Structure formats: C-alpha cells, structure tokens
Amino acid sequence: MKKLIEVKNISYSYDNTNVLENITLDIIDNDFLAIIGPNGGGKSTLLKVMLGLLKIKSGQIIKNLKNEDIGYVPQNTNLNTDFPITALEVVLMGHKSKKRKLFGFSKEDIDAAMTSLKEVEMQDFANSKIGDLSGGQRQRVFIARALCTNPKIMLLDEPTASIDVKGQKEIYELLKELNKTISIVVVSHDISILLNYAKNVAHINKKLVYHHLKNTKEKIDTEKEHLCEVELLSALGKTEICCNQTHQLG
C-alpha cells in the first residue's frame, strides 16, 4: 500500500512539557485510521504536526503528496454562527482556485462547491445560513469545504463533538462512504468508531500504540496489568487486534 504520510520518530513539547514522544506512524492509501486516547494525550497535536501547523522538536514528517491533496476539518471552526454566511459561502472558503478580486467567485468555483455539497447531501441547504443548521448539518458543510480541494486524504479533529447520537452515526456513515475514494484520519473520543468504521487505530498518550483491526475474534491476554479500549472490545468479540505493545488507559 502506498504511504501518503510518514511520521518518523517525532517528538513535540509545549513549554518544555513533552506531549509527543518518539512517534512513528504511516498513513496509507485507502486507510481509515482512528486516533484515540485520553484528554491531553496528544491526539490533536499529532494531527497538527502532520499538517505542518506545529514545528516538531525532533524526527521527520514525509508527505508523499501535495499540500492541496490534504483536507482538514478542525475541531473548532471558530465560525460565528450569528454571522450571515450561507453554507455555500462556507464551502467556497475552501476552494483552491484564485478568487476574482472584484467579482467574487466564478461559475466554475460555485459549481465545484455545489458538487462538494452534493457529496455530503447538503446541496438543498446551499443558501441556508450556517447558524440555522443543526450541529450535524454544519459539520457536513465543513467536510464539504475540505472536499473542495479534491483531497486524497482527509484529517478530522473530533468531527462528532457536540452532535447528537443520530448525527454522529450519519457523520461516520458519510466518512465511510468517502473512504471508498480517499483516506480518512479521525481524532475521536467515541469508541464506537472502532466497531464499524476504522480499519486501524492509533492510541496516543504521549507515546503511540498501533492496532490493526480485523473482522474475526481473538482472545486477549488477561494476565496483562492494563488493557486498552481496543483490547477490551476484542474481549467482547467485536474485533480482532494486532498490537505492537501494551499501554495504560488514561
């Protein structure tokens, strides 16, 4: 499988406090990777490091694709929902073509944005104010904005935060459909993502433990002092795992 992003022995610190320690990880073509772990464990930091938004202390990030091939949906969009902007205008903000300085976006730009909205089934809300949409609908619009560049991989930071259960399932089903053509990397606290959507899991708590998910049962070593979330799910017969080491729950 082609490696899209290679993370090699990286470390990162905030104010002399280690957040990531010696992280090595490959993001491969067609992957659906869930990044899980405790609060403050470094999940979002790892995502920002991969995007180049944070400067690493040591190690190397190798991107085998162009920056515009990477779509990003941040945890906090910093969008004022009272601001009178439509769903279509939000998506156009992510368009990679040059805007006309005097006359706004071209017909081609608008057509591309509408195509992205159709991909997330939000085309009927193109002219709706972003503040009038539900949390799940807004998240679909933000995903459409990231799709505007036709990415080969999409990185999402807590995409189902503050969304009801029905909306969460709809977002995951959308990502599953998108995964047919692009790679997906999701930071999440929602362990249910492991059951039906993720192909691989990275548990981050300063250090990384990687799990390859399979569709058959595997007994786990009950003599271990600590079991991770993925191993506990395996004990319930939900998934088989291949772990490269054990780790403690946060």
Secondary structure per residue as TSV (DSSP state, phi and psi in degrees):
chain	resnum	aa	ss	phi	psi
A	1	M	-	360.0	140.4
A	2	K	-	-70.2	134.9
A	3	K	E	-87.8	118.8
A	4	L	E	-84.4	-45.1
A	5	I	E	-132.5	131.0
A	6	E	E	-116.0	121.6
A	7	V	E	-105.3	118.8
A	8	K	E	-121.6	105.8
A	9	N	E	50.8	46.9
A	10	I	E	-88.6	151.1
A	11	S	E	-135.2	151.0
A	12	Y	E	-147.3	143.0
A	13	S	E	-132.6	144.2
A	14	Y	E	-109.9	120.6
A	15	D	T	48.0	49.9
A	16	N	T	66.5	11.8
A	17	T	E	-105.9	121.6
A	18	N	E	-66.7	127.2
A	19	V	E	-107.2	-39.7
A	20	L	E	-125.3	135.7
A	21	E	E	-129.3	112.0
A	22	N	E	53.4	54.7
A	23	I	E	-88.1	128.4
A	24	T	E	-127.5	128.3
A	25	L	E	-160.4	138.8
A	26	D	E	-112.7	131.3
A	27	I	E	-101.7	117.2
A	28	I	E	-103.2	164.1
A	29	D	T	-61.0	135.3
A	30	N	T	72.0	14.3
A	31	D	-	-76.3	153.1
A	32	F	E	-128.7	94.3
A	33	L	E	-101.9	125.9
A	34	A	E	-99.9	127.8
A	35	I	E	-104.7	114.6
A	36	I	E	-121.8	173.1
A	37	G	-	145.6	174.6
A	38	P	-	-72.5	162.1
A	39	N	T	-58.5	135.4
A	40	G	T	79.3	5.3
A	41	G	S	-78.9	-14.4
A	42	G	S	109.4	13.2
A	43	K	H	-62.2	-55.6
A	44	S	H	-66.2	-34.3
A	45	T	H	-61.3	-43.1
A	46	L	H	-60.6	-41.7
A	47	L	H	-61.3	-45.3
A	48	K	H	-68.1	-32.2
A	49	V	H	-65.7	-43.8
A	50	M	H	-63.0	-32.7
A	51	L	H	-79.0	-13.4
A	52	G	T	84.6	12.7
A	53	L	S	-79.4	-20.0
A	54	L	S	-125.0	142.7
A	55	K	-	-88.7	125.2
A	56	I	-	-77.9	152.5
A	57	K	S	-76.3	-40.8
A	58	S	E	-156.5	162.3
A	59	G	E	101.6	-163.7
A	60	Q	E	-151.0	139.9
A	61	I	E	-114.4	121.2
A	62	I	E	-112.2	120.0
A	63	K	E	-106.8	116.2
A	64	N	S	-94.6	38.7
A	65	L	S	-161.9	166.9
A	66	K	-	-78.3	157.7
A	67	N	G	-59.7	-36.0
A	68	E	G	-72.0	-9.6
A	69	D	G	-84.8	0.3
A	70	I	E	-111.5	118.7
A	71	G	E	-95.3	143.8
A	72	Y	E	-135.9	127.8
A	73	V	E	-117.6	103.0
A	74	P	-	-71.4	161.9
A	75	Q	S	-65.9	-46.4
A	76	N	-	-111.6	115.1
A	77	T	-	-77.4	-12.6
A	78	N	-	55.0	32.1
A	79	L	-	-99.5	126.6
A	80	N	-	-76.0	109.0
A	81	T	T	-67.6	-12.4
A	82	D	T	-84.9	-11.6
A	83	F	S	-72.8	133.4
A	84	P	-	-77.0	72.4
A	85	I	-	-122.4	140.6
A	86	T	B	-89.6	166.5
A	87	A	H	-59.5	-42.1
A	88	L	H	-61.5	-41.7
A	89	E	H	-66.5	-35.3
A	90	V	H	-62.7	-44.9
A	91	V	H	-64.5	-39.2
A	92	L	H	-61.7	-25.6
A	93	M	T	-62.2	-23.8
A	94	G	T	-95.2	2.1
A	95	H	-	-72.7	139.0
A	96	K	-	-86.9	-12.9
A	97	S	S	-76.2	163.2
A	98	K	-	-76.3	133.7
A	99	K	-	-81.3	147.0
A	100	R	B	-74.2	128.0
A	101	K	T	-63.7	-34.5
A	102	L	T	-102.0	-27.8
A	103	F	T	-119.1	18.9
A	104	G	B	72.0	-140.9
A	105	F	-	-93.1	151.4
A	106	S	-	-79.9	168.8
A	107	K	H	-60.6	-37.6
A	108	E	H	-63.5	-39.8
A	109	D	H	-61.5	-46.8
A	110	I	H	-65.8	-41.1
A	111	D	H	-61.7	-40.5
A	112	A	H	-65.3	-40.5
A	113	A	H	-65.9	-39.8
A	114	M	H	-65.4	-36.3
A	115	T	H	-61.8	-40.7
A	116	S	H	-65.2	-40.7
A	117	L	H	-64.0	-36.8
A	118	K	H	-64.7	-36.1
A	119	E	H	-61.4	-29.2
A	120	V	T	-106.8	13.0
A	121	E	T	58.4	42.2
A	122	M	-	-123.2	16.8
A	123	Q	G	-63.9	-29.6
A	124	D	G	-73.0	-10.6
A	125	F	G	-110.1	15.4
A	126	A	T	-54.6	-39.3
A	127	N	T	-98.4	9.0
A	128	S	S	-79.4	143.1
A	129	K	B	-66.0	138.4
A	130	I	G	-60.4	-31.6
A	131	G	G	-71.9	-16.3
A	132	D	G	-88.3	-6.8
A	133	L	S	-88.1	156.1
A	134	S	-	-72.8	168.6
A	135	G	H	-58.9	-42.8
A	136	G	H	-66.0	-38.6
A	137	Q	H	-66.5	-41.5
A	138	R	H	-61.1	-41.5
A	139	Q	H	-63.8	-36.2
A	140	R	H	-63.2	-38.9
A	141	V	H	-63.9	-41.9
A	142	F	H	-66.3	-34.7
A	143	I	H	-66.7	-40.5
A	144	A	H	-60.9	-38.0
A	145	R	H	-60.6	-41.4
A	146	A	H	-69.2	-29.3
A	147	L	H	-73.8	-15.8
A	148	C	T	-60.6	-23.9
A	149	T	T	-91.1	4.9
A	150	N	-	53.8	57.6
A	151	P	-	-71.1	157.8
A	152	K	S	-94.2	-16.1
A	153	I	E	-146.9	143.1
A	154	M	E	-125.5	129.8
A	155	L	E	-109.7	125.9
A	156	L	E	-126.4	131.6
A	157	D	E	-105.2	106.8
A	158	E	S	50.3	59.7
A	159	P	T	-69.0	-15.4
A	160	T	T	-108.9	13.2
A	161	A	T	-63.7	136.1
A	162	S	T	63.3	25.3
A	163	I	-	-116.3	142.3
A	164	D	-	-67.6	168.8
A	165	V	H	-58.4	-43.3
A	166	K	H	-61.9	-43.8
A	167	G	H	-65.3	-36.8
A	168	Q	H	-61.3	-46.9
A	169	K	H	-60.9	-40.7
A	170	E	H	-64.2	-39.3
A	171	I	H	-65.0	-44.7
A	172	Y	H	-64.7	-38.1
A	173	E	H	-65.2	-38.0
A	174	L	H	-62.3	-46.4
A	175	L	H	-63.9	-36.1
A	176	K	H	-61.9	-41.0
A	177	E	H	-67.6	-43.0
A	178	L	H	-63.7	-29.8
A	179	N	T	-66.1	-11.2
A	180	K	T	-68.3	-22.6
A	181	T	T	-125.6	-20.1
A	182	I	S	-134.4	159.1
A	183	S	E	-80.3	147.0
A	184	I	E	-124.7	132.8
A	185	V	E	-126.9	121.1
A	186	V	E	-125.8	123.5
A	187	V	E	-84.4	128.2
A	188	S	-	-154.5	148.8
A	189	H	S	-94.5	-8.3
A	190	D	-	-84.8	105.3
A	191	I	T	-68.2	-20.7
A	192	S	T	-62.1	-20.2
A	193	I	H	-63.0	-25.3
A	194	L	H	-72.0	-26.5
A	195	L	H	-76.1	-39.7
A	196	N	H	-124.9	-6.5
A	197	Y	T	-127.8	-50.0
A	198	A	-	-69.6	144.4
A	199	K	S	-98.4	-31.0
A	200	N	E	-141.7	156.7
A	201	V	E	-133.7	135.7
A	202	A	E	-116.2	116.0
A	203	H	E	-92.2	122.0
A	204	I	E	-114.2	121.1
A	205	N	S	-145.3	74.4
A	206	K	S	70.0	-52.1
A	207	K	S	-103.3	165.2
A	208	L	E	-112.0	138.6
A	209	V	E	-124.1	125.2
A	210	Y	E	-102.7	138.1
A	211	H	E	-125.1	132.3
A	212	H	E	-102.3	119.4
A	213	L	E	-87.4	141.0
A	214	K	E	-129.8	172.5
A	215	N	S	-100.3	14.4
A	216	T	S	-122.9	165.2
A	217	K	-	-78.1	153.2
A	218	E	-	-149.9	130.4
A	219	K	-	-71.9	143.3
A	220	I	-	-104.8	161.8
A	221	D	-	-79.8	104.7
A	222	T	T	-77.3	-3.2
A	223	E	T	-82.4	-10.9
A	224	K	-	-64.0	142.6
A	225	E	S	-70.8	-33.0
A	226	H	-	-131.5	139.8
A	227	L	-	-120.8	136.9
A	228	C	-	-86.4	171.5
A	229	E	H	-57.6	-41.1
A	230	V	H	-64.7	-40.6
A	231	E	H	-68.7	-35.3
A	232	L	H	-65.6	-38.9
A	233	L	H	-64.8	-36.0
A	234	S	H	-63.5	-37.2
A	235	A	H	-63.5	-27.5
A	236	L	T	-83.5	1.5
A	237	G	T	79.5	17.0
A	238	K	S	-85.1	-30.2
A	239	T	-	-161.4	156.5
A	240	E	E	-102.0	145.9
A	241	I	E	-129.3	155.8
A	242	C	E	-127.3	108.2
A	243	C	E	-103.8	146.8
A	244	N	S	-94.0	-7.9
A	245	Q	S	-173.6	174.3
A	246	T	-	-97.8	165.7
A	247	H	-	-156.4	167.0
A	248	Q	-	-93.0	146.5
A	249	L	-	-73.2	144.1
A	250	G	-	-81.8	360.0
